Amino acid sequence: MVAASQPLATLAGLDALRAGGDAVDAAVTAAAALNVVEPISTGIGGDMFALVWRADEKKLYALNGSGRAPAAATLEAYYARGLSKTDNIPVEGALPITVPGALHGWHTLLERWGRRGMAGALAPAIRLARDGYPVSELIASGWALNAPRMRKFPDTARTYLIKGQSPRAGQIMRIPALGRSFERIAAEGIDVFYNGAIGQAIADAVQAEGGFLTLDDLRVHTSTWVQAIHSDYHGHQVYECPPNGQGLAALLALNLASTYNMRAISAADAMHILIEAMKLAFADAHRYIADPEMSDVPVEGLLAPAYTAQRRQLIDMGQAGAPSPGIPPSGKDTIYLTVVDEARNAVSFIGSNCHGIGSGIVGGETGIALQDRGVGFSLDPAHPNCVAPGKRPYHTIIPSMILRDDQLLYTFGVMGGPMQPQGHLQVAINLLDLGMDPQRALDAPRFRVIAGRRVTFEPDVPGEVVDELRRRGHEIVPPTSPASYGRGQIIMLDPETGALAGGSDPRADGCAIGY
């Protein structure tokens, strides 16, 4: 089974399985196809993370495929461009561009478990880029939102607009420049990107816009195998990738919610608890998550039962809070897809350009849109997530899996910037506490914590629940677009029958298909 956010990508991954591929073959194939059919969200100019379950070993692997800050991206260099320690790195232009890690991550997965190689994985994407495809409805609306930024950069406008306009739903879109880059990578390997002509074109484009990235930065990049982190929740183990990703926030919130019986309390009480748990989790996540290779991230202390109990005391059932970070004991546009193969190997995979088309910059004639992931850094020298050469930023994209007794039960994810851990929290509780099947768990209406006491709810949340939460001091922000509440995919493995059940978020264009 494959579940992805666009049907053509789902089919590409499914075809890889039917041709004898491993789950990682299908995941990379679908991810490459999404680079073409949903380029406003993902691609090899961005980053990726993956959790991989190997059924024969009963073992979970985690891959950090995120890039690092360029060697010239010093704090002083940002200050020299007029920014201060209280500023955010701008979303648009060359300053937020970090090393793209996605392609190296794909290669790392395929090198370890793949059966069909990079050329096989890229073949459907090459065909889609060359021959064209009809743009799907929700992707078309997102494309239109990003068109003004694309028009500011000639290479981007030439690559991703049609006569200066974003493609409408149903219009045939071709991206020949991206297809040619994929063809070169298929023929020459990833060195052409990280130490060759494609990489040089990317570096030249960034330098021309006043950015820091060089070919040397690309040349030294590596992906990293890391140890997944988890929380025990009502007899299940919920796994996430460790920092620099924000999966820790989802686990902190689940820990805080774990003592409540969600089936036995009112909808308003349940929503209040989850909102308060999420705010407490974000307060700690934004204070402590950074690159663990360059900063001390107290993961064990934050997940410790005693610390959880201490933080849980801050949840007041009658009043919304605006919490600050605790002191633990020492110790926006994205794709998500998931795959389970015949042997029950599984991949939980996420990739992103960060904001929409990323930085807005395309690498010259390569057709590759470059991420703006550097916006995740702080410019405050006292913060553990302060920008530094070779450092990975706070990362929003997070894949997840749920196990019980060394048995994989769910592989899932919810995309959407800071909505992602909130989506993981709500979907996990829908599955584990409320007994929903994958599709119902994704269909259910969601809340989204914004900042302080501000929170927004999808329209299907009952009015009486919203009114009760307003009475408790929550500042209710009107509903926004469906995509702002996250877009997820789930595959469930039935431990008794071995059957698979999938779900795909109605807030995206995708589907889950198995055979």
Summary of the structure (lengths in Angstrom):
residues: 515
radius of gyration: 21.5
end to end distance: 6.7
largest distance: 62.3
contacts: 1986
relative contact order: 0.18
helix: 39%
strand: 20%
